[in-house]
Amino acid sequence: MQAEVLPETMKHLPRHTKSICQNFRVLSIIIQIRSRARILCEYQEKTILL
């Protein structure tokens, strides 16, 4: 049974991994933007306090 299922999953794999990679790329970009925004906010708060 395992041997029959394998080729089918291998057929679906490339497209699936591609979408996962795209999701990871989008996620990493979002994380970078959020961390930069947080740094900017902290920086602005410090400058306002000064």
Backbone as CSV, one residue per row, in Angstrom:
resi,resn,N_x,N_y,N_z,CA_x,CA_y,CA_z,C_x,C_y,C_z
1,MET,0.839,-1.203,0.000,0.000,0.000,0.000,0.874,1.253,0.000
2,GLN,1.900,1.236,0.833,2.802,2.379,0.943,3.413,2.725,-0.412
3,ALA,3.835,1.696,-1.155,4.493,1.905,-2.443,3.528,2.497,-3.465
4,GLU,2.240,2.181,-3.353,1.259,2.726,-4.290,0.990,4.201,-4.000
5,VAL,0.978,4.543,-2.739,0.649,5.918,-2.350,1.792,6.869,-2.692
6,LEU,3.022,6.381,-2.590,4.191,7.246,-2.722,4.256,8.040,-4.028
7,PRO,4.138,7.389,-5.217,4.235,8.179,-6.453,3.188,9.289,-6.519
8,GLU,2.010,9.004,-6.006,0.934,10.000,-6.021,1.324,11.221,-5.185
9,THR,1.872,10.981,-4.002,2.286,12.096,-3.152,3.463,12.838,-3.777
10,MET,4.365,12.098,-4.433,5.508,12.742,-5.080,5.047,13.669,-6.193
11,LYS,3.948,13.300,-6.846,3.414,14.140,-7.913,2.912,15.468,-7.340
12,HIS,2.271,15.392,-6.179,1.693,16.595,-5.580,2.733,17.438,-4.843
13,LEU,3.846,16.823,-4.496,4.818,17.467,-3.612,5.383,18.790,-4.129
14,PRO,5.909,18.855,-5.369,6.598,20.086,-5.780,5.734,21.338,-5.652
15,ARG,4.495,21.256,-6.122,3.622,22.422,-6.047,3.360,22.792,-4.589
16,HIS,3.174,21.764,-3.753,2.873,21.990,-2.341,4.052,22.663,-1.637
17,THR,5.256,22.147,-1.871,6.438,22.729,-1.225,6.663,24.150,-1.723
18,LYS,6.342,24.384,-3.000,6.508,25.719,-3.562,5.620,26.714,-2.819
19,SER,4.359,26.341,-2.597,3.445,27.232,-1.893,3.903,27.440,-0.457
20,ILE,4.427,26.378,0.168,4.949,26.505,1.533,6.114,27.495,1.556
21,CYS,7.004,27.382,0.565,8.144,28.299,0.493,7.670,29.733,0.314
22,GLN,6.664,29.931,-0.527,6.131,31.277,-0.731,5.529,31.807,0.562
23,ASN,4.805,30.937,1.288,4.228,31.348,2.566,5.317,31.749,3.549
24,PHE,6.404,30.965,3.594,7.514,31.289,4.491,8.135,32.624,4.112
25,ARG,8.279,32.880,2.806,8.876,34.132,2.358,8.000,35.305,2.787
26,VAL,6.688,35.170,2.568,5.757,36.229,2.972,5.811,36.430,4.480
27,LEU,5.822,35.317,5.223,5.887,35.400,6.684,7.153,36.107,7.140
28,SER,8.286,35.764,6.550,9.551,36.385,6.957,9.537,37.872,6.651
29,ILE,8.944,38.254,5.501,8.843,39.679,5.155,7.975,40.397,6.179
30,ILE,6.834,39.785,6.539,5.936,40.390,7.532,6.655,40.545,8.865
31,ILE,7.396,39.499,9.271,8.131,39.556,10.543,9.171,40.670,10.500
32,GLN,9.885,40.802,9.374,10.881,41.864,9.242,10.225,43.233,9.365
33,ILE,9.097,43.416,8.672,8.404,44.707,8.712,7.950,45.016,10.132
34,ARG,7.397,43.995,10.810,6.912,44.215,12.174,8.055,44.562,13.117
35,SER,9.182,43.859,12.988,10.315,44.134,13.873,10.871,45.528,13.592
36,ARG,10.923,45.913,12.318,11.383,47.267,11.983,10.423,48.308,12.529
37,ALA,9.133,48.046,12.411,8.137,48.985,12.921,8.274,49.132,14.432
38,ARG,8.510,48.006,15.123,8.665,48.058,16.579,9.913,48.851,16.938
39,ILE,11.009,48.639,16.202,12.244,49.384,16.458,11.997,50.873,16.229
40,LEU,11.299,51.205,15.147,10.994,52.607,14.854,10.151,53.219,15.961
41,CYS,9.142,52.481,16.426,8.280,52.995,17.491,9.080,53.233,18.766
42,GLU,9.935,52.278,19.138,10.760,52.446,20.335,11.688,53.641,20.171
43,TYR,12.253,53.783,18.973,13.167,54.897,18.709,12.432,56.228,18.838
44,GLN,11.223,56.297,18.280,10.445,57.530,18.357,10.065,57.851,19.800
45,GLU,9.696,56.818,20.566,9.350,57.041,21.967,10.537,57.609,22.732
46,LYS,11.734,57.074,22.478,12.926,57.563,23.163,13.214,59.009,22.781
47,THR,13.073,59.324,21.484,13.364,60.691,21.051,12.321,61.660,21.597
48,ILE,11.068,61.205,21.707,10.020,62.070,22.260,10.292,62.333,23.741
49,LEU,10.719,61.275,24.462,11.015,61.432,25.881,12.189,62.385,26.088
50,LEU,13.169,62.336,25.191,14.310,63.242,25.304,13.863,64.635,24.902
